[in-house]
Amino acid sequence: MEEIKTNEPNHPTDYRLVRLIDGSILIGTIECDERYMKIQNPLELTTIPRMSKHGLKEDTTLCRWMPYSTDTEFVFTKDKIIVISTADAGLAHFYEVMLEKLETEATQIKPHLSAREIDEILDMAERMSEFEREEEMNDLIGGYVIDSKTCH
């Protein structure tokens, strides 16, 4: 197999589209050897169908491929790849804009919650659920208190 040539960083043809065997399409900068491919800053190309007054339209966008990971490089074995293609200049520009936007948003996000904070939120949600169940029961019996000792 021929070695894939990459251009200087930020050159539009340096960005490659990679279709994986699960059908997902990634864009990023890649390096390959005989067994592996490494992709840097992968974004997934996602198509969303929507109805318009002219019929079905498809909007395409880029989103994080691994949204809960801080890694910027991922390595695949080549058997997980169907095809690799060069991104056109328009998509390359859109990739750069989206990557910058996502990186900017990441620096503005509140730090992750601690385990204690998560437990407190879950406890509060459970108490709210219990309260809602009690309210539903009151609605079902009309607000009457039923004394289990007395039967009429």
C-alpha positions as a Markdown table, in Angstrom:
| # | Residue | x | y | z |
|---|---|---|---|---|
| 1 | Met | 0.0 | 0.0 | 0.0 |
| 2 | Glu | 1.2 | 3.5 | -0.9 |
| 3 | Glu | 2.2 | 5.8 | 2.0 |
| 4 | Ile | -0.3 | 8.6 | 2.4 |
| 5 | Lys | 1.3 | 12.0 | 1.8 |
| 6 | Thr | 0.3 | 14.8 | 4.1 |
| 7 | Asn | 0.9 | 18.5 | 3.5 |
| 8 | Glu | 1.9 | 21.2 | 5.9 |
| 9 | Pro | -0.4 | 21.7 | 8.9 |
| 10 | Asn | -3.4 | 23.8 | 8.2 |
| 11 | His | -3.2 | 23.2 | 4.5 |
| 12 | Pro | -6.7 | 22.3 | 3.3 |
| 13 | Thr | -5.7 | 19.1 | 1.7 |
| 14 | Asp | -4.1 | 17.9 | 5.0 |
| 15 | Tyr | -7.6 | 17.1 | 6.3 |
| 16 | Arg | -8.8 | 13.7 | 5.4 |
| 17 | Leu | -12.3 | 12.1 | 5.5 |
| 18 | Val | -12.2 | 8.6 | 7.0 |
| 19 | Arg | -15.2 | 6.2 | 6.8 |
| 20 | Leu | -15.1 | 3.6 | 9.5 |
| 21 | Ile | -16.8 | 0.2 | 9.2 |
| 22 | Asp | -19.6 | 1.4 | 11.6 |
| 23 | Gly | -20.6 | 3.9 | 8.9 |
| 24 | Ser | -19.3 | 7.0 | 10.7 |
| 25 | Ile | -17.3 | 9.6 | 8.8 |
| 26 | Leu | -14.5 | 11.5 | 10.6 |
| 27 | Ile | -12.5 | 14.4 | 9.4 |
| 28 | Gly | -9.0 | 15.3 | 10.8 |
| 29 | Thr | -5.3 | 15.1 | 10.2 |
| 30 | Ile | -4.1 | 11.5 | 9.8 |
| 31 | Glu | -0.9 | 9.5 | 9.9 |
| 32 | Cys | -0.7 | 5.9 | 8.7 |
| 33 | Asp | 1.7 | 3.1 | 8.8 |
| 34 | Glu | 1.3 | -0.5 | 7.6 |
| 35 | Arg | -1.1 | -1.5 | 10.5 |
| 36 | Tyr | -2.5 | 1.6 | 12.1 |
| 37 | Met | -4.0 | 5.0 | 11.4 |
| 38 | Lys | -3.8 | 7.9 | 13.9 |
| 39 | Ile | -6.3 | 10.8 | 13.5 |
| 40 | Gln | -5.8 | 14.1 | 15.3 |
| 41 | Asn | -8.8 | 16.3 | 16.4 |
| 42 | Pro | -11.4 | 14.1 | 14.7 |
| 43 | Leu | -14.8 | 15.6 | 14.2 |
| 44 | Glu | -17.7 | 13.4 | 13.0 |
| 45 | Leu | -19.6 | 14.5 | 9.9 |
| 46 | Thr | -23.3 | 14.2 | 10.8 |
| 47 | Thr | -26.3 | 14.6 | 8.5 |
| 48 | Ile | -29.6 | 15.6 | 9.9 |
| 49 | Pro | -32.8 | 15.3 | 7.7 |
| 50 | Arg | -35.4 | 18.0 | 8.0 |
| 51 | Met | -38.6 | 19.0 | 6.2 |
| 52 | Ser | -38.8 | 22.3 | 4.4 |
| 53 | Lys | -41.5 | 23.8 | 2.3 |
| 54 | His | -39.6 | 22.4 | -0.7 |
| 55 | Gly | -39.4 | 18.8 | 0.6 |
| 56 | Leu | -36.8 | 16.8 | 2.6 |
| 57 | Lys | -33.5 | 18.6 | 3.1 |
| 58 | Glu | -30.4 | 17.4 | 4.7 |
| 59 | Asp | -28.2 | 19.6 | 7.0 |
| 60 | Thr | -24.7 | 18.5 | 7.5 |
| 61 | Thr | -22.6 | 19.5 | 10.5 |
| 62 | Leu | -19.5 | 18.5 | 12.4 |
| 63 | Cys | -19.5 | 17.5 | 16.1 |
| 64 | Arg | -17.1 | 15.9 | 18.5 |
| 65 | Trp | -16.6 | 12.2 | 17.7 |
| 66 | Met | -15.8 | 11.3 | 21.4 |
| 67 | Pro | -17.7 | 14.1 | 23.3 |
| 68 | Tyr | -16.6 | 13.0 | 26.8 |
| 69 | Ser | -13.0 | 12.6 | 26.1 |
| 70 | Thr | -10.2 | 15.1 | 26.4 |
| 71 | Asp | -8.0 | 13.1 | 24.0 |
| 72 | Thr | -7.1 | 14.8 | 20.7 |
| 73 | Glu | -5.5 | 11.8 | 19.0 |
| 74 | Phe | -7.0 | 8.3 | 18.4 |
| 75 | Val | -5.4 | 5.3 | 16.9 |
| 76 | Phe | -7.3 | 2.7 | 14.8 |
| 77 | Thr | -6.2 | -0.6 | 13.3 |
| 78 | Lys | -6.6 | -0.3 | 9.5 |
| 79 | Asp | -9.2 | -3.1 | 9.4 |
| 80 | Lys | -11.7 | -0.6 | 11.0 |
| 81 | Ile | -11.4 | 1.7 | 8.0 |
| 82 | Ile | -13.3 | 1.4 | 4.7 |
| 83 | Val | -12.0 | 4.4 | 2.8 |
| 84 | Ile | -9.8 | 7.5 | 3.3 |
| 85 | Ser | -10.4 | 10.6 | 1.1 |
| 86 | Thr | -9.1 | 14.2 | 0.9 |
| 87 | Ala | -11.5 | 16.8 | 2.2 |
| 88 | Asp | -12.4 | 19.5 | -0.2 |
| 89 | Ala | -11.5 | 23.2 | 0.6 |
| 90 | Gly | -15.0 | 24.1 | 1.7 |
| 91 | Leu | -15.2 | 21.3 | 4.2 |
| 92 | Ala | -11.7 | 21.9 | 5.3 |
| 93 | His | -12.6 | 25.5 | 6.1 |
| 94 | Phe | -15.8 | 24.5 | 7.9 |
| 95 | Tyr | -13.7 | 21.9 | 9.9 |
| 96 | Glu | -11.3 | 24.6 | 11.1 |
| 97 | Val | -14.1 | 27.0 | 12.1 |
| 98 | Met | -16.0 | 24.2 | 14.0 |
| 99 | Leu | -12.8 | 23.0 | 15.7 |
| 100 | Glu | -11.9 | 26.5 | 16.9 |
| 101 | Lys | -15.5 | 27.0 | 18.1 |
| 102 | Leu | -15.5 | 23.7 | 20.0 |
| 103 | Glu | -12.1 | 24.4 | 21.6 |
| 104 | Thr | -13.3 | 27.9 | 22.7 |
| 105 | Glu | -16.4 | 26.4 | 24.2 |
| 106 | Ala | -14.4 | 23.7 | 26.0 |
| 107 | Thr | -12.4 | 26.4 | 27.8 |
| 108 | Gln | -15.6 | 28.2 | 29.0 |
| 109 | Ile | -17.3 | 25.1 | 30.4 |
| 110 | Lys | -17.8 | 24.8 | 34.2 |
| 111 | Pro | -15.4 | 22.3 | 35.8 |
| 112 | His | -16.8 | 18.8 | 36.2 |
| 113 | Leu | -18.9 | 18.0 | 39.2 |
| 114 | Ser | -17.3 | 16.1 | 42.1 |
| 115 | Ala | -18.6 | 12.7 | 43.1 |
| 116 | Arg | -20.2 | 14.3 | 46.2 |
| 117 | Glu | -22.0 | 16.9 | 44.1 |
| 118 | Ile | -23.3 | 14.2 | 41.8 |
| 119 | Asp | -24.6 | 12.2 | 44.7 |
| 120 | Glu | -26.4 | 15.3 | 46.2 |
| 121 | Ile | -28.1 | 15.9 | 42.8 |
| 122 | Leu | -29.2 | 12.3 | 42.5 |
| 123 | Asp | -30.5 | 12.4 | 46.1 |
| 124 | Met | -32.5 | 15.6 | 45.4 |
| 125 | Ala | -33.9 | 14.0 | 42.2 |
| 126 | Glu | -35.0 | 10.9 | 44.2 |
| 127 | Arg | -36.7 | 13.1 | 46.8 |
| 128 | Met | -38.4 | 15.1 | 44.0 |
| 129 | Ser | -39.6 | 11.8 | 42.4 |
| 130 | Glu | -41.0 | 10.6 | 45.8 |
| 131 | Phe | -42.8 | 14.0 | 46.3 |
| 132 | Glu | -44.3 | 13.8 | 42.8 |
| 133 | Arg | -45.5 | 10.2 | 43.5 |
| 134 | Glu | -47.2 | 11.4 | 46.7 |
| 135 | Glu | -48.8 | 14.3 | 44.8 |
| 136 | Glu | -50.1 | 11.9 | 42.1 |
| 137 | Met | -51.6 | 9.6 | 44.8 |
| 138 | Asn | -53.3 | 12.6 | 46.4 |
| 139 | Asp | -54.8 | 13.5 | 43.1 |
| 140 | Leu | -56.0 | 10.0 | 42.6 |
| 141 | Ile | -57.8 | 9.8 | 46.0 |
| 142 | Gly | -59.0 | 13.4 | 45.9 |
| 143 | Gly | -56.8 | 14.6 | 48.7 |
| 144 | Tyr | -58.5 | 12.3 | 51.3 |
| 145 | Val | -56.5 | 10.7 | 54.0 |
| 146 | Ile | -57.3 | 7.0 | 54.2 |
| 147 | Asp | -57.1 | 5.4 | 57.6 |
| 148 | Ser | -56.2 | 1.8 | 57.1 |
| 149 | Lys | -57.7 | 0.8 | 60.5 |
| 150 | Thr | -61.2 | 2.0 | 59.6 |
| 151 | Cys | -63.3 | 0.5 | 56.8 |
| 152 | His | -66.7 | 1.8 | 56.0 |
